[in-house]
Amino acid sequence: MTKRTTLSALIADDEPLLREQLTRYLQRLWPELEVVAQARNGREAVELFDQLQPDVCFLDVHMPGMNGVEAARSIGRRASIVFVTAYENYAVEAFRQGAIDYLVKPLEEARLQDTIDRLKARLCASESSNPAPADAANASDVEALLDRMALQLRERMGPQPWLKWIKASVGNTVRLVPVEQVHYLKSDTKYTLVAWDGGEALIRKTIRELADALDPACFAQIHRSVIVNLQQVAHYTHSSGDSGEVRLKGRSETLPVSRSYLHLFRQM
């Protein structure tokens, strides 16, 4: 296999100064690595990853909405993941697994250099014609670890004021739709289509806004343009390639599931 001469990276952190600092450090310590995107939160990181497919993702653990661990679950094994955190205990277990590295705030160039050296070795091994068999065997372990970390992080954050009602205009009336009655939400240009028991309506909120406001225990984004109520899912079907679709209870339409969200249905 031909060795690549250029590599790309994505940085996700809700602190602009930290994003810029890490970019400067990387330019100095790893000039062959191009930072192709910066994201302000986990959801934006996943969207940019799907567009640009960078080789390395630096993800802040604590970000509003979708956090860094949840973003890592969506990205999966498609990139090398480095967690950036002010709390070392959040990432140390992943680091010990050998598949995920971490940086502790405030950033130190010496620690970043160690991380770069490990990333270079890992990327070189992945391009070898004989990749280490431990990598494939370790994939499921890493996925399980990220699942546990995401759950622990949500528990430590405590109860969140999740959205309870969605205000939707139907004709000349305004309906207050309880979120538990919503079947799915789908992006429609500048609006979002909300489908619930017995009705549909367009609202002036984006999918991204709604995804961060809805309880992730009940609602899941399954495509960049679709959020589904998990309690309304009848079954999931894996399609050819890296995608799938879900069918909802009592409805004829199917909804697409993109690669970044397949992990939600691993056990279905």
C-alpha positions as CSV (number, residue, x, y, z in Angstrom):
1,M,0.0,0.0,0.0
2,T,1.3,3.5,-0.9
3,K,2.1,5.6,2.1
4,R,0.2,8.8,2.2
5,T,2.2,12.0,2.4
6,T,-0.6,14.3,3.6
7,L,-2.9,13.7,6.6
8,S,-5.9,15.7,7.8
9,A,-7.4,16.5,11.2
10,L,-10.5,17.9,12.8
11,I,-10.6,19.8,16.1
12,A,-13.8,20.0,18.2
13,D,-14.0,22.2,21.2
14,D,-16.5,24.8,22.4
15,E,-13.6,27.1,23.4
16,P,-12.3,29.0,20.3
17,L,-9.0,29.9,22.0
18,L,-8.2,26.3,22.7
19,R,-9.1,25.3,19.1
20,E,-6.7,28.0,17.8
21,Q,-4.0,27.0,20.3
22,L,-4.1,23.3,19.4
23,T,-4.1,24.3,15.7
24,R,-0.9,26.3,16.2
25,Y,0.8,23.5,18.2
26,L,0.0,21.0,15.5
27,Q,1.3,23.3,12.7
28,R,4.6,23.5,14.5
29,L,4.9,19.9,15.7
30,W,3.3,18.0,12.9
31,P,3.5,20.2,9.7
32,E,2.4,17.3,7.5
33,L,-1.0,17.3,9.3
34,E,-3.5,19.7,7.9
35,V,-6.3,20.9,10.2
36,V,-9.2,20.9,7.7
37,A,-12.1,21.8,10.1
38,Q,-12.9,23.2,13.5
39,A,-16.2,22.3,15.3
40,R,-17.9,24.0,18.2
41,N,-19.7,20.9,19.5
42,G,-20.0,17.2,18.9
43,R,-22.9,17.3,16.5
44,E,-21.0,19.8,14.3
45,A,-17.9,17.6,14.5
46,V,-19.8,14.5,13.2
47,E,-21.3,16.5,10.3
48,L,-17.9,17.9,9.3
49,F,-16.3,14.5,9.7
50,D,-18.9,13.0,7.3
51,Q,-18.1,15.7,4.8
52,L,-14.3,15.7,5.0
53,Q,-13.3,12.3,6.4
54,P,-10.2,13.5,8.3
55,D,-7.6,11.0,9.6
56,V,-7.5,12.3,13.1
57,C,-10.1,13.9,15.4
58,F,-9.3,15.9,18.5
59,L,-12.5,15.9,20.5
60,D,-13.2,17.9,23.7
61,V,-15.0,15.6,26.2
62,H,-17.2,18.3,27.6
63,M,-19.2,20.1,24.9
64,P,-22.8,21.4,24.8
65,G,-25.4,19.1,23.2
66,M,-23.6,16.1,21.8
67,N,-20.4,15.7,23.9
68,G,-17.0,14.4,22.6
69,V,-17.6,10.9,23.7
70,E,-20.9,10.6,21.9
71,A,-19.2,12.2,18.8
72,A,-16.5,9.5,19.1
73,R,-19.1,6.8,19.1
74,S,-20.5,8.2,15.8
75,I,-17.1,8.5,14.2
76,G,-16.1,5.0,15.4
77,R,-13.0,3.4,13.9
78,R,-13.0,5.6,10.8
79,A,-10.5,8.0,12.3
80,S,-7.9,8.1,15.1
81,I,-9.5,9.7,18.2
82,V,-7.8,12.0,20.7
83,F,-9.9,13.2,23.6
84,V,-9.1,16.7,25.0
85,T,-10.3,17.2,28.6
86,A,-9.7,19.1,31.8
87,Y,-10.5,15.9,33.7
88,E,-8.0,13.2,33.1
89,N,-10.1,10.4,34.7
90,Y,-12.6,10.7,31.8
91,A,-10.1,9.5,29.2
92,V,-7.5,7.5,31.1
93,E,-9.4,4.1,30.7
94,A,-9.7,4.7,26.9
95,F,-6.0,5.5,26.7
96,R,-5.1,2.3,28.6
97,Q,-7.0,0.3,25.9
98,G,-4.3,1.5,23.5
99,A,-6.8,2.7,20.8
100,I,-7.6,6.2,22.0
101,D,-5.3,8.9,23.2
102,Y,-6.0,12.0,25.3
103,L,-4.7,15.4,26.1
104,V,-5.3,17.3,29.4
105,K,-6.0,21.0,29.5
106,P,-4.1,23.2,29.7
107,L,-2.3,21.8,26.7
108,E,1.4,21.1,26.9
109,E,3.6,20.8,23.8
110,A,5.6,17.9,25.2
111,R,2.5,15.8,25.9
112,L,1.1,16.7,22.5
113,Q,4.4,15.5,20.9
114,D,4.0,12.1,22.7
115,T,0.5,11.9,21.3
116,I,1.7,12.8,17.8
117,D,4.3,10.0,17.9
118,R,1.7,7.4,18.9
119,L,-0.7,8.6,16.2
120,K,2.0,8.4,13.5
121,A,2.9,4.9,14.6
122,R,-0.8,3.9,14.6
123,L,-1.5,5.4,11.2
124,C,1.6,3.8,9.7
125,A,0.5,0.4,11.1
126,S,-3.0,0.8,9.6
127,E,-1.5,1.4,6.1
128,S,0.6,-1.7,6.4
129,S,-0.4,-4.7,4.2
130,N,-0.4,-6.8,7.4
131,P,-2.3,-4.8,10.0
132,A,-2.1,-6.0,13.6
133,P,-4.8,-8.6,14.3
134,A,-5.3,-7.1,17.7
135,D,-6.7,-4.0,16.0
136,A,-9.8,-5.8,14.7
137,A,-10.2,-7.8,18.0
138,N,-10.0,-4.6,20.0
139,A,-12.7,-2.7,17.9
140,S,-15.7,-4.1,19.8
141,D,-13.9,-3.5,23.1
142,V,-13.4,0.2,22.2
143,E,-17.0,0.6,21.1
144,A,-18.2,-0.9,24.4
145,L,-15.8,1.4,26.3
146,L,-17.2,4.5,24.5
147,D,-20.7,3.4,25.4
148,R,-19.8,3.2,29.1
149,M,-18.0,6.5,29.0
150,A,-21.0,8.2,27.3
151,L,-23.4,6.8,29.9
152,Q,-21.1,7.8,32.8
153,L,-20.7,11.3,31.4
154,R,-24.5,11.8,31.1
155,E,-25.0,10.5,34.7
156,R,-22.4,12.9,36.1
157,M,-24.0,15.8,34.3
158,G,-27.2,15.1,36.2
159,P,-30.8,15.7,35.0
160,Q,-31.2,18.0,32.1
161,P,-34.2,20.3,31.3
162,W,-35.2,18.4,28.1
163,L,-37.8,19.7,25.8
164,K,-41.3,18.7,26.8
165,W,-43.5,20.3,24.2
166,I,-43.1,21.3,20.5
167,K,-45.1,24.3,19.3
168,A,-46.5,23.7,15.8
169,S,-48.7,25.8,13.6
170,V,-51.5,23.8,12.0
171,G,-53.6,26.0,9.7
172,N,-54.8,29.0,11.8
173,T,-54.1,27.2,15.1
174,V,-51.1,26.6,17.2
175,R,-50.7,23.1,18.6
176,L,-48.6,22.2,21.7
177,V,-47.5,18.7,20.9
178,P,-46.1,16.6,23.8
179,V,-42.7,15.2,22.7
180,E,-43.6,11.7,23.6
181,Q,-46.3,11.8,20.9
182,V,-43.7,12.8,18.2
183,H,-42.8,9.9,15.8
184,Y,-40.0,11.7,14.0
185,L,-38.6,15.0,12.9
186,K,-37.1,15.6,9.4
187,S,-35.2,18.6,8.0
188,D,-37.0,20.5,5.3
189,T,-34.8,23.3,4.0
190,K,-35.2,26.2,6.5
191,Y,-37.8,24.3,8.5
192,T,-38.3,20.9,10.3
193,L,-41.2,18.6,9.6
194,V,-42.6,17.2,12.9
195,A,-44.8,14.1,12.6
196,W,-46.8,13.0,15.5
197,D,-49.9,10.9,16.4
198,G,-52.5,12.1,13.8
199,G,-50.7,15.1,12.3
200,E,-47.7,16.8,10.7
201,A,-46.5,20.4,10.7
202,L,-43.4,22.5,9.8
203,I,-41.7,24.4,12.6
204,R,-39.0,27.1,12.5
205,K,-36.3,25.2,14.4
206,T,-33.4,23.4,12.9
207,I,-32.6,19.7,13.4
208,R,-29.5,20.6,15.2
209,E,-31.4,22.8,17.7
210,L,-33.9,20.1,18.3
211,A,-31.3,17.3,18.6
212,D,-29.6,19.1,21.5
213,A,-33.0,19.9,23.2
214,L,-34.5,16.4,23.2
215,D,-33.8,13.7,25.7
216,P,-31.2,11.3,24.1
217,A,-32.7,8.4,26.1
218,C,-35.9,8.7,24.0
219,F,-34.8,10.5,20.8
220,A,-31.9,9.7,18.5
221,Q,-30.5,11.5,15.4
222,I,-30.1,8.7,12.8
223,H,-29.2,10.9,9.8
224,R,-28.0,14.4,9.4
225,S,-31.6,15.3,8.5
226,V,-33.6,12.9,10.7
227,I,-34.4,12.5,14.4
228,V,-36.5,9.5,15.5
229,N,-38.5,8.7,18.7
230,L,-36.9,5.3,19.6
231,Q,-40.1,4.1,21.2
232,Q,-41.8,4.4,17.8
233,V,-39.2,2.2,15.9
234,A,-40.8,-1.1,14.8
235,H,-37.6,-2.5,13.3
236,Y,-34.2,-1.7,11.7
237,T,-32.9,-3.0,8.4
238,H,-29.3,-2.9,7.4
239,S,-28.9,-1.9,3.8
240,S,-26.0,-2.7,1.4
241,G,-23.0,-0.6,2.2
242,D,-22.7,1.5,5.3
243,S,-26.3,2.6,5.8
244,G,-29.7,1.3,6.9
245,E,-33.3,2.3,7.5
246,V,-35.9,2.1,10.2
247,R,-39.7,1.5,9.9
248,L,-42.0,3.1,12.5
249,K,-44.9,1.6,14.2
250,G,-48.2,2.2,12.4
251,R,-46.6,4.2,9.6
252,S,-45.8,3.3,6.0
253,E,-42.7,5.5,5.5
254,T,-39.1,4.4,6.2
255,L,-36.4,6.7,7.6
256,P,-32.7,6.5,6.5
257,V,-29.9,5.7,8.9
258,S,-26.5,6.9,7.9
259,R,-23.1,5.3,8.8
260,S,-22.4,7.7,11.7
261,Y,-25.5,6.5,13.5
262,L,-25.4,2.7,12.8
263,H,-24.0,2.1,16.3
264,L,-27.4,3.0,17.8
265,F,-28.8,-0.2,16.3
266,R,-26.0,-2.7,16.8
267,Q,-28.0,-4.9,19.1
268,M,-31.3,-4.7,17.1
